[in-house]
């Protein structure tokens, strides 16, 4: 039951800042990237100028597979914003990425069937263009 777009384009879009620009540019290329500290090798997300572990500013952007597992989830039934009233119910998930230990991305699950949503559900990234500047990563169930 994938809706296109999953959430309406009238909803407030993420701000593209100096720190987040490489992430959003990668999403526009349909590529998921995360920061990795070049001093202690910790992955981090959301993008930040400073390593939460060693306080180094040195980092690189690393492409990841976009595969992961649902760490936790919620189904939103009451729209938190007027722009989302037509979109409820929708699913919010926190996804733990398979190849970036410690990274969890807050997103949406676009295609879970009734009763299918659960912790540890295997998922993979899909991208949804919301505006010319912003393409957002969402997730779908990874089926064998
Ligand atoms: Zn570090």
Boltz pocket constraint, residues with backbone or C-beta under 6 A from the ligand:
constraints:
  - pocket:
      binder: B
      contacts: [[A, 37], [A, 38], [A, 39], [A, 40], [A, 41], [A, 42], [A, 51], [A, 52], [A, 53], [A, 54], [A, 55], [A, 56], [A, 58]]
      max_distance: 6.0
